[in-house]
Amino acid sequence: MKDVRLPTLFEIIIILGGFLALVLSFTVFLNLPIQLALFISWFLVIILGIRLGHTFQDLQKSVINGISNGLEAVLILVSVGALIGTWIAGGVVPTLIYYGLEFIHPSIFLLATLIICSIMSVATGTSWGTVGTAGIAMIAIGEGLGMPLPLVAGAVLSGAYFGDKLSPLSDSTVLASSLSKVDVLKHVRAMMVLAIPAYIITAILFTITGFIYGGKNVDLKKVDSLKSALHQNFDIQIWMLIPAVIVVVLLALKKPSMPVIVVGALLGAIWASVFQGMNFAEAIGTAYNGFHIDTGMKFIDGILNRGGITGMLDTLVVILFGLGFGGLLEKLGVLRVIVSLFEKKLTSAGNVTLTTLIVALLGNILGCAMYVSLILTPKIMEDSYDKLNIDRRVLSRNAEVGGTLTSGMVPWSDNGIYMAGILGVSTFSYLPFMWLSFVSIGLAIIYGYTGKFIWYTKNKSAQTEEVV
C-alpha cells in the first residue's frame, strides 16, 4: 500500500491557485455558473490526493462525509424557500413593506432595519429566514425612501448575523459550540461580551448614517405609488402578519427550526387562499415554484417575484459542492499544513485569535460554505488553544466570528450567493457596509492582544484572568 503524506506548501499553492483561477474566470470573464467551477475543483483536489497516496475510494468517502456534515443547512434552506414563496403570496411580506413605508421615518430607517432584523434573527435563529422575509421588506422600503440599497443590505445583514450568532436556536451557533466542545449556552454568554459592544457601535454608525441620508431623496409620489400597487394587488391588513408572529413565537419556545418553518409556509399558503383569493392548490404551489405577479411596477415585481424551493436550487448546489470540497481539503490536511507554518508564532492569545479568524475566513473562501468553515476551524485550532490553556469558549467565539460573520463576504460562498440573490444587491456592493462583521472582528483581535475576556482553564500557572 502506498504511503500517504501531507501536501507540501508548493502543492497547496498550485491547487488553491487553480481553484481561485477557476472561480474568478468562470464568474468574472466567462459568465459561467460558479457551481461548475466548484465541481471541476473537486477533481483538481482529487488528483492531488491520489498523488499524496490516497485512494479514489477514500477521497470519494471524504466528499460524502463533508456533504453529510452540512445536510441540515440544505433542509433549512429548502424550508426557507417554501416560506418565502407562501409568505409573499399570503400577503405577509407585502404587508410588512406597506406598514414600513407608512410608519418608519427615513432618518431612523437604517437603525430600524438593524433592530427589526436582529430581533427576528434572535427569535428564529436563522439569518437566511430573516433576510428572505424581513430583509426583502426592508429593501423594498429602502428603495421607496430613496436610501442606497447597498447600505440597506448592510443593515439587514448586520441585524441578521447578530441574531444568528447569538441565538441558541441557530445551527451555526450550535455547530461552533459543539465542535469546540462547549455548552451552547456558555458559548452564547461568551459571544455576548463581544457581540453586544459591537452591536452598540454598529447601531450608532447606522443612526448617524441614517440622519445623513434620511429624507434627502424621498420621493413621496414614489412612496405613494408603491403603497398603491401593494394595495391593488394584496389585501393589506394587520392580521396578515399572524403567520410571522406564530413562527417567531414557536421558534422562541425552542421548537425545532425546520418543522416550524414548514408550518409557517403552510400558514402562508392558507392566508393566500383565504385572504388573497388564490386557489389553494396554486397557493401551495408557491412553496415550490415561488410567487409570480405583474403589478406594472418593475421594482415591486423584482422584490415579490421570488421564493419557492426551486428558487433555492442554485444555492443548494453551491452548498453541496462547497461541503464536498471542504471534505476533500480536510482529508488532505490542507488547512492544517497552512496553520503549521505559523505554529511557532502561536504562543499568545492574540496570535491564536488572529490565526483562528484567518483560518475561518479561508474556510469560507476555499470551502465555499459557512458549514465548512465552522466544521474545520475548531478541529484545526483546538490544539493551539489547549497548549496555552485557553478556555474552549474563546475558540468557539473566535470560530463563529471568523466563520459566520465573514460567510456573506465571499461572492462564491453559500451565504454570499444567497444574500446577493435574495436582496438584489451584489456581494461586493454591500460588503463595505457589513459593519457589525468588521466591528466584531476588530473587537475579537483587540480582546486577543489585550487579554480582555480571554479566559483560561484552571490548570494554567500564573493565571491572570478569571474564569466566568
N, C-alpha and C positions, 0 to 999 in steps of 0.2 A: 504493500500500500504506500502511495506517495506521501511524503511528509508534508504537513500543512504549515505554512508560515504566514506571518503578518505582512501586509504590503509595505513597501518602502515609501518614503516621502515622495520620491520622484514618481512612483506608480500612482500614488494618490493624486498628485498634481495633474498628471496626464488624464486620469479618469474624470476627476471633478472638473477640470478644464474642458474636457469633451462634453460633459453634461451641461455646463453653463453655456457653452457654444451652441449646443443643440437647442436649448431652451430659448436663448436670445435670437438665434437665427430663425427659428420656426415662428416665433411670436412677433418679432420686430421687422424682419426682412421678407420672409416667405409667406406671411399671413396664414400659417398652418396652425392647427389646434395644438395647444400645449400638451394635451393628453397623448398625442402621437409621439412627441419628443420624450415624454416620460417613459412611454412603452419601449422605445428604442434604447433609452438609457439603461433599462433593465439588462439588456444584452451586453452593453459595454461592461457593466459590473460583473456579469456572469462570466465573461471572457477573462477578466482579471481574476475572478475567484477560481476558475479552473487552472489558471497559470500558478496560483498560490497553492494548489494541491487539493482543493475542494472538488467533490464530485457534483455533477449537474443535479443529481437527485437531492443532495444536501442543500444546494443552493435553491432549488425549487421549493423545498420544505421551508427555507427561511423566508421566501416570498409569501408563502401561505400563512406562516406564523405571524409575519408582520401585518398582513391584512386582517387576520383573525383578531389581533390585539386592538384593532380600531373599529370593529364592526358596529359597536354601539353608536359611533358617530354617524354611520350610514343609516341606522334605524331612526335616529333622531332627525337627521336631515330629510328623510322621506316623510316623516310625520310633519315636520315644519312646512314642507312643500304643500302638503294637503291642507294644512291650517291656513296658509296664506291664500290659497285659491278660494276656499269657502268663506273666509272672513271678509274678503273683498266682495264676493257675491252676496253675502249676507248683510252687507252694509256696515260691518264693524269698522273697517279701515276708512271708508268714506265718511262715516260719522266722526271719527277721530280727526280727520282732516277738516271737516266743516267746523267743528267746535274750536279747533285750534285757530283757524282763520278768524273766528268770531270773537274769541276771548283773549288770546295771547298777544300782549303788546310787543311790537317789534324790538324795543330796547332790551327786553328781558327774554327774547325768544331763544337765544343760544343757551342761556342758563336754564331755561325751562326744558329745552331739549335734553340737556345733560341730566337734569334731575329726573324727568319722566322716564328716560331710557335706563337710568341706573336703578330706579325703583322697580321697574318691570323686570329687569335682569336679575336683581337680587331675589325677587319673589319667585321668578320662574326658573332661574339657574341656567338659562340658555341665551347666549348672545345672538345666535342665529335666529331664534324665535323673536327676540326683541327687535332686531334690525328688520326682519321680514314683516313686522306688523307696525309697531310704533315708529320704527325708523323710516319706513315708507311714508307714513303720515307726516312726519316732521320734514322730510324732504319736500313734500308737496306744499306744506305750509310755508317753508322757507322760500320756495320759488314764488309763491303768491306775495310774500312780504318783501321780495327783492333782495334776499340775502344770498351771498356767494355760496353755491351748493357744496364746493369742497369744504368750506368752513362748517356748514351744517352737518355734513357727513362726519367731520372730525368730532363734533359734539355728540352725534349719535353713537359713534364707535367708542368714544371715551366713556360715555354712560354705560353702554352695553358691556364693555370689557371690565369696567369697575364691578358691576354686579356679578359677572361671570366668574371672576376670581375670588369673590368674597362669599358667594352663596354655597352652602354645604350641599345644595341640590345639583350644582354644576358638575358635569362629567369631567371637565378639566381640573377642577378643584379636587375631586375625589381621586383622579389619576395621579396628579402631582403629589398628593399626600400619601397615597397608598404605596406608590413606588419608592417613596422616600422613607417608608415605614414610620409614618407619623399619623396619629389620630387626626381625622378630618377636622374636628372642632378645634384642636390645638393648632392645626395648620391655619385655620381661619383667623384665630386670635393673633397668630404671628404675622399674618398678612395685614391685619388691621392697623398695626403700628406703622406700616409703610403706606397702605392704601388710603387711609383717612387724611393724613397730611397732603398726600399727592392729590387727592380729590378736592381738598380745600383750595390748594394752589390753582388747580385746573379750573375750578368754579370761578375764582377771582379773574383769571385770564379771559374766560368766556364772557363774564359780566362786563369787563372793560371793553372787550371787542364788540359786544352787543350794543353798548351805548355809542360806540364809534359808527357802526353800520346801521343800527336800528332807526327806521323812519326815513332814511335818506332816499331809498329807492323804492318806497312803497307806492305802487300804482293801485289806487283804490278801485279803479274801473276793472283792473285785472282780478283783484280780490273778489269783487262782486260777481264777475263773470265765472270765476272758479266755483264760488258758492252756488251760483245759479245752475251751473252744469251739474253739480252734485245733487242738488235738489230735484232737478228734472229727471235724473236717471236712478235715484235711490230714494227710499223712504228714510229720511233723516230724523231719528227720534232718539232720546236718551237711552231707551231700553234696547237699542241696537248694541249697546256696549255690554249687555249682560253676559254673553259668551266669554268676553275678555275677563270680566270680573270673576266668573266661575273658574276659569283656568288658573288665574292668578291665586285665588283662594286655595284651590286644590293643591297646587304646587307649593304654596306657602305652608300647607299642612303636611308637606313632605311625602306626598303621594308620588308614585313612580312617574318619571317625566314622559316617556313615550305614550303610555295609555292615556294620560291626562291630555296631552296634545292632540291625540286622535279623538278623544271625546270633544275637545274644543272644535276640531274640524267638523265633526258631526253636528254640533250645535250651530256652526256657521251655515251648514247646508240646510238645516231646519229653518233657520232665520231667513235664508234666501228664498225658501219655498213659502213660508208663512207671511213674511213682511215685504219681500221684494217681488213677489208674483212669479217666481221662476217655477217651472215644472220640477218636481222633486228629483226625478232621475237626472235632469240637466244640472240641478244644484249639486247633487252628489258627484256628478262628472267633473265639476270644477276642482275636486280634490285630486283628480288625476291629471286632467288636461289644463288646469288653470282657468282663470277668468278672462273673458274677452268682451270688449264693448267698444262702440264708436260714439263718443259724445260730441264729436265735432271739434274738440279741443285737443290738439296734438299732445300737449304736456300731460293733461289728465289721463289720456289714453295710455301714454307711456308709463305712467305710475300704476294704473289699475290693471293693465293687461299683462298679468304675470301670475306666478304661483303654480300650484299643481306639482305632482310627483315628477312629471316629465320635465318641468322647468328646473329640476334639481339634477338632472342626469349628468350634465357636464361636470358639475362639482363632485358628484358621486364618483365619476370615473377618475377625476384628479385624486380624490381621497384613496381609492383603491390602488392606483398606480403609485401614489406617494408612499402609502403604507408598505407596499411591496418593495419599493426602492429602499425605504428605511430598514426593512428586514434584511435586505442584502448588505447594506452598509454595516449593520450591527454584526452580521455573520462574519464579515471580513475584518472587522475591528478598525474600520477607517477612522472614526472619531477618536477611538482610544489611542491610536497612533499619534494623531494630531495633538491630543492632550498630553501625551507622554513627552512631547518635545519641550513642554513648559513645566514638567513635573518638578524640576529642581527649584523653580521660582514659586511653587505653590506652598510657601512657608508662612503665609499670613492670611487672615480672614479677607483682607482687601483683594489680594491676588486671586484667592479661591473664588470670591464673589464675582470678580470681573471675568474670570475664565468660565464660570458657570453660565453667565449671561451670554458669552460668545458662543459656547457650545450649544446652548438652547437656540440662539439665532441661526446657527449653522444647521441645526436640526430642521428648522423651518425652510431654510434656503435649499438644502440638499434633499431633505425628506419630503418636502412639498406638502406637509400636513402637520397641524399642531400636535396631533397624537404622536407622531414620530418624535418630535422634539421632547414632549413630556414623558415618553417612554424611555428614550435613550439617555437624556441628560442626568437623571438621578442615578442610573446604572453606572454611567461613566465617571461621575464626580463623587460618589459616595465615599470611596476610599480616602480621597483628599480631605474630606471633612472629618472622617473618623481619625485620621492621623493627627489632626490638630485638635481633636476632642471638641469640635464644634457641633453643637446640637443639630440633629437632623431637621428641626423646624426651619433652620436657616437655609438648609439645602432645598427643602420643599418650597419655601418662599422664593428663593432666587430662581429655581427651575420654572416656577409659574410666571414670575415677572419676565424672564427671558423667553419663555416658550409661548405663553398665552398672549402677552401684550405685544409681541412682535409678529404674531401669526398673520395679522391683517396687513402687514407692511410689505409682504412678499407677493408680487403680482401673480406668480405661478403657484402659490400655495392654495390649499383648500379655502382658507379664510379670505385670502386676497381675491380669489376669483368670485367667491360667493358675495362678499361685501360689495365689490365693484359692480357686479351684475345686478344685485337687488337695489342698490342705491342709485345706479346710473351715473356714478362718478368714478373715474379711473383711479387705480391704486396710487399712482404717483401724484395725482391731484389732491387726494385727501390726506396722504401720508404726512405732509408738514403740519397738519392740524390735529394729529393724534396726540394731543398734549398730555393726556393722562399717562400714556405709554412712556413718553420721553421723561416726564417728571418722575415717574415711578422708577425707571431705570437709573436716573441720576441719583435719587434718594438711596436706592439699593447700593450703589457704588460708594456714596458718602458714608452710609452705615458700615459698610465693609472696612473702609480705611480708617474710620474714626473709632470703630468698636461699639458704636451706638446700636443697641438692640441686637447685638451678636451674643448669643447665649452659648455656654459651654456645658459639657457633661460634667458630672460631679467628680470624676476621677482626674480632672485637669489640675495639675500642680500650679501653684501661684495663680489661682483663679481670680480674675479681676471683674467678672461680670456675674450677676445673679441670674439664676435660672428662674423664669417666671412661669 
